[in-house]
Amino acid sequence: MTGGIEWEDDMVDVNRITTPANMRWKLVDRSTGEENHAIDWHFKVGDQVKIRLVNEMDSDHPMHHPFHIHGAGRFLVMSRDGTVEPNLVWKDTVLVRTGETVDILLDVTNPGLWMAHCHIAEHHESGMMFSFTVDP
């Protein structure tokens, strides 16, 4: 296969392996209630944005999610479950464990239309992603 989308459905066969439920993964902006593609964030180059990532333990199918931010800049993991992260290194992906809350600080340096998503392909393809805009 060259290019294109590999998963276009609700992953019924994959879901049967681990749960009888038909899973739809999602990202939710708690301040607006918007989900996945409806999330509409706008930043400017030079912004430093604190983002809290919460991986709910009581979801239908709790599991770890590697969260990835494309091209807009880089981020620091500031804390995990309220404990200050001792190793401050620039990242573009962070593993958010089941039941964990991770605070990141995004250093916005690159204008354009960018994407953030779970880095598990099945989750991304079932909707666990959104795009955001960075203005010059």
C-alpha positions in Angstrom: 0.0 0.0 0.0 1.4 3.4 -0.9 -0.3 6.3 1.0 -3.9 6.5 1.8 -5.8 5.5 5.0 -5.3 2.0 6.2 -8.2 2.0 8.7 -11.5 3.5 7.6 -14.1 1.7 9.9 -14.7 1.3 13.6 -12.1 -1.5 13.9 -14.7 -4.1 14.9 -12.2 -7.0 14.6 -9.5 -5.2 16.7 -12.1 -4.3 19.3 -13.3 -7.9 19.6 -9.8 -8.9 20.7 -9.9 -6.8 23.9 -13.5 -5.8 24.5 -17.0 -6.5 23.2 -17.6 -2.7 22.9 -17.1 -0.9 19.6 -14.5 1.7 20.6 -14.4 5.2 19.3 -11.3 7.0 20.7 -11.5 10.7 21.3 -9.7 13.8 22.5 -11.9 16.3 24.4 -11.3 20.0 25.1 -12.7 20.3 28.6 -13.1 24.1 28.3 -15.4 23.9 25.3 -16.6 20.3 25.2 -15.5 20.0 21.6 -14.1 16.6 20.5 -11.5 15.5 18.0 -11.8 17.4 14.6 -14.1 20.0 16.1 -11.4 21.2 18.5 -10.3 24.7 17.2 -7.2 26.0 18.9 -5.4 29.2 17.6 -1.9 30.3 18.8 0.7 32.8 17.7 4.4 32.2 17.2 6.1 33.0 20.5 3.2 31.7 22.6 4.0 29.3 25.4 0.9 27.3 26.1 0.2 25.0 29.1 -1.8 21.9 28.0 -3.1 19.4 30.5 -3.5 15.9 29.1 -5.8 13.7 31.2 -6.1 10.0 30.4 -9.3 8.9 32.2 -9.1 5.7 34.2 -12.9 5.1 34.0 -13.1 5.2 30.2 -14.7 2.2 28.4 -11.3 0.8 27.6 -8.5 2.4 29.6 -5.0 2.2 28.1 -1.8 4.3 27.6 -1.8 6.8 24.8 1.4 8.3 23.2 0.3 11.9 22.4 2.1 13.6 19.6 2.2 17.3 18.4 3.3 17.9 14.8 5.6 20.8 13.7 4.1 23.8 15.6 7.0 23.7 18.1 8.3 21.6 20.9 7.2 21.0 24.4 8.4 20.2 27.9 6.7 17.7 30.2 6.3 19.9 33.3 4.6 17.4 35.6 3.0 13.9 35.9 0.1 13.6 38.3 1.2 16.8 40.0 4.8 15.7 40.5 7.3 18.0 38.9 9.2 16.3 36.0 12.9 16.3 37.0 14.2 15.7 33.4 13.2 18.8 31.3 14.0 17.9 27.7 12.2 19.0 24.5 9.8 16.5 23.1 7.2 16.1 20.4 5.6 13.0 21.9 4.7 12.0 25.5 3.2 8.8 26.8 0.2 9.5 28.9 -0.4 6.4 31.0 -3.8 5.0 32.0 -5.3 7.2 34.8 -2.4 9.8 34.5 -2.5 13.6 34.1 0.4 15.2 32.3 1.0 18.9 32.1 3.1 20.1 29.1 4.3 23.5 28.1 4.2 24.0 24.3 6.7 26.5 22.9 5.0 27.6 19.7 7.7 28.5 17.1 6.3 27.5 13.6 3.3 29.1 11.8 0.9 26.9 9.9 -1.9 24.4 10.3 -0.7 21.5 12.5 -2.0 18.3 14.0 -2.0 16.7 17.4 -3.0 13.0 17.9 -2.6 9.7 19.6 0.4 8.0 18.0 -1.4 4.6 18.0 -2.5 4.4 14.4 -5.8 2.7 15.1 -6.7 5.4 17.6 -5.7 8.2 15.3 -7.7 6.7 12.4 -10.8 6.3 14.5 -10.8 10.0 15.3 -8.3 10.7 18.2 -6.8 13.7 16.5 -7.4 17.4 15.9 -5.7 20.2 14.0 -4.8 23.7 15.2 -3.6 27.0 13.7 -0.4 28.9 14.5 -0.4 32.5 13.2 2.9 34.4 12.5 
